[in-house]
Amino acid sequence: MTPSQRSAPRRTAERLAIIGGGNIGLALARGLTAAGLFAPRSITITRRQAHLLQEAGREGYQVQKDNHDAVRGARVVVVAVQPQQLVPVLDEIAGDLTAGRHVLISLVSGVTIAELRRYLGDRVPIVRAMPNTAIAIRESMTCLSSDSRSAGALTSAARLFDGVGRTLVIPEELMTPATALCACGVAFFLRAIRAASQGGIEIGFHPEDALLLAAQTARGAAALLLEAHGHPESEIDRVTTPRGCTIAGLNRMEHEGFSSALIKGITTSAEKAATLYDEG
């Protein structure tokens, strides 16, 4: 189902604070407003270098440096900073989080709920979320997890992220692998599309046409799985014939290590994601 085919969600009257207006924080803000869940003026985005948020300010978002003010004025607080920036941010906002009012959603890779509670205690529900940058166009795959004290907040977070793509609630120990497969995965699939378009150029298409053909073909392939709930090999079987050109190309790609390279890239990213917080 495309974003335009989804029923329009009801806009919430809540205010949202996004602590960390980098790529994913801005993508989240734009996705939520595109989904009709929030008006831009209901979202406050903070960044230490607030001048880098000027464009978002022109779009109607509240942009500022003051994390205290942003948290106090919101009910849902999304922390979207780099792992090495997390501890100073938690130290800064911990006193502003109020029991019975706030919900904290962490998008920070590699940081467990138990580690977050070391700084925040048990006052507020905590949900971990791992979306990807396709959230800006309401096509994110977002994985969610919480502890037993935050079950209600997990349900609310799922409703929130369902408006900007698809969600899956997973055990917390799978959140770091989800970072590699879903968040890093956007780059992996884009690189595959770029490679396909380069192959298209080599066999005679103009670059713009080759990219269109590759991207739309990739979109169609994904839709076949998502809409029909099929398996990749079943769909592959539909387009391969004995001694045909598809099987010849597939076998050559496997000979060159296509599948093993992609698998190794995902596992390497997962290993790296597990160390980001410790490195900070």
N, C-alpha and C positions, 0 to 999 in steps of 0.2 A: 504494500500500500504506500503510495506516495504521500508527501506532506499535504498536497492539495486535496487528496481524497479523504483525509482524516476529518472526523467531526471536530468542530472548533471547541476547544476546552473552555471552561468558564474561567474568566480572569479572576484571580484572587485579589483580595483587599490587603493581603499581607505585604510587608516591606521586606526586601531581601538585601543583604550586604554581601558583596563579593570582595574578600580581602585578597588582593593580588590580581591586578588588571593586566595580566600577560595574555598570551594567545588563547589559552583555554578559558580564562576568566571572561575575556571579552566574547569569545565564542558562545559561552554559556548565556551571558546576558542577552546577546542578540538572538539566540535560539529561543529563549523563554519569551521574549517579546514577539518574535515572529509567530510563535505558537499561540499568542493571545493570553498567556498565563499572567503576564505582568505588563503594566505600562512602563515605558522607560523611566519615567520619573519615580517609580516605586523601587527602582534598583539603584543602590549606591555602590560604586566601584572605587576601590582605593588602590593607590600605588605610591611608592616612595617618591618617584619622579612623576608627579601628577600631570606635568605638562605633556607627557606622552599619551594622556587620555583625552586630549583636546577634541579629537574626532568623535569619541564616544560622548563627550559633553555636548557637542553640536547635535548629536542624535537624540538628546533629551535625557540621557542618564545623569545621575548625580555623581560627579567625580570629585575626589579629594584625597588628601594625604592622611587625614585624621581617622585612624582605625577606631579609636574610642567612640567618637561621634557616630560612625557608621554602625557599629555594633549596638549601641544604645538605641538607635532609631529603627532597628530591624527586629524581626522575629526569627527568620532563618538566616544563619550566618554560614557562608561558604568560604572555606579557606583554600585558596588556589595558588599558594606560593611554592617556590622551590624548596626541596627538603632542607637545604642548608639555611633557609630563612625561617624555618618553622618555629624553633624554640623562642627567638626574640618576639615573634608575633604572638605566640601563646602567652608568654609572660606579660605582654602588653595588654591583651584583651581579656585575660582570665577574670579579672575583677569586674568586667562589664557584663559578663554572662550571668543571666538571672534564672534560677530554678523556676520551672513552671511557665516560663515564657520562651526562652531561646531553644533552638535546635541547631546543632553544629554539624555541618557536612564537610568532611575533609576530602579534598581531591589530591592530597599529597602522596606521592608514590613511596611505598616502602615503610610507612609509619603506621603501626598497629593502633587499635583502639586502646589497648592497655597503655601504650606509650603516651597517647594523647591524654588519658586520664591521670597520668602522673602529674601533669601540669594543670588539668582542669577539674580533677576530682569527679564526684558523682553528681554534680549539680544539674548538668544538662544532658539530654540524649545526644549520642554521637553516632553518625552514620558515615561510613566510608563509601565513596563513589569513585568509579574510574570511567569517565566518559572519554570521547575522543573529539577532535576538532570538527568533525561532521555535525556536532551538536548545533553549530551555527545555522545549518540548513535543515535541522530537525531530522537528521539521519544518523545520529550517534548510536553506537552500541555501548550501553552503560552498565557496568557491573556494580552491584550494591552489596554491602554487608554491614551488620551491626552486632552489638552484644545483646544479651538477654534483657538489659535494662532499657533498650532503645527500640523495642519491637514496634511500638506505635509510630515512632519517628521514621522507621524503615518503610512502613506502609505509605506515609506521607511523601517521603523522598521518591518512592517508586512512582507515585502519581505525578510528581513533578517532572521526573526524567522521562516518563512515558510520553510526555508532551513534546519531547525533542528527539524521539527515536524509539529504540527498543531497550528494555531493561531485563536483567537477569539477576536474581538474588543468589549469591554464592557464599560458601563458607569463607571466613576471613582469610584462611591460609591460602586461598586461591587468588587473592587480590593482586599479589605481585605477578603471578602468571598472566592475569587479566591485563595488566599494564603492557606486557609484551605483545599479547595477541590482539588486543583491541586498540590501545592507544598508540603504541609503536606500529601496530599493524597497518594503520592508515598509510604510513610512509612506505611500508613494504609493498602494499598493493599498488600504490601510486608509482613506485619504481617499476613494478611489473607492467603497468600500463604504458609507462614511458618506453620501456624496452620493446613492447609490442608495436608502439607507434614508430619507433626507429626501424623495426623490421619492415613496417609498412612503407616507410620512405625508401628503404633499400629495394623493395620490389616494385616501386614506381609511383607511389602516391605523394602528393605535395604534403609538407609537414602538417599544415592545419587539417587537411582531410584525414591524414593518417591518425592524428590524435583523436579526432572525432570518432573515427571508426573503431579505434582501440577502446576508448572510454565507454562508448555506448555498448559495445560488445561485452565489456566487463560488467557493465550495469545489468545487461540482460542475463548474463550468466548467473550473477548473484540473485536476481529476481527469480530465476527458475528454481533455485533452492529455497528461497524464503517463502515464495508464494505456494509452491507445490509440496514443500517439506520433503524434498527428495534428497538423494545422496549424490555427491559429485560424480561418482563412477557410473551411476545409472544414466545421468545426462550425457556423460562422455560416450557411453555406449551408443547413444542415439545418433551421434555424428561421426562415428568411426565405422568404416567398412573395410572388408578384407582388401589388402594391398592398396588402400586409399591414401589420399594425401594427409588426412588428419592423423591417422596412426603413424604415418612416416614422420610427421613433425613432432608428435608426442614422444616417440621413441628417441628421436634425435635430442630433444630437450632433456629427457631423462639421462641419456648417455652423457650429456654435458653437465649433469648434476643439478638440474632445476629444482626438483623436489627436496633433495638433501640440502641444498643451499638455503632454501626458504625455511626448512625445519631448523637448521643450525642457526640461522639468523634469529628466529623467535626464541630458541633456548638461550642463546647468548644475551639477548636483550633482557630476558627474565633473570639471568644470573646478575647482570649489571644492575637491574632495577632493585634487586634485593640488597644491594650495598649502598645505594644513593644516600640514604639517611645517615648511615654510619660514616660515610665519607664526609658528610657535612659537619 
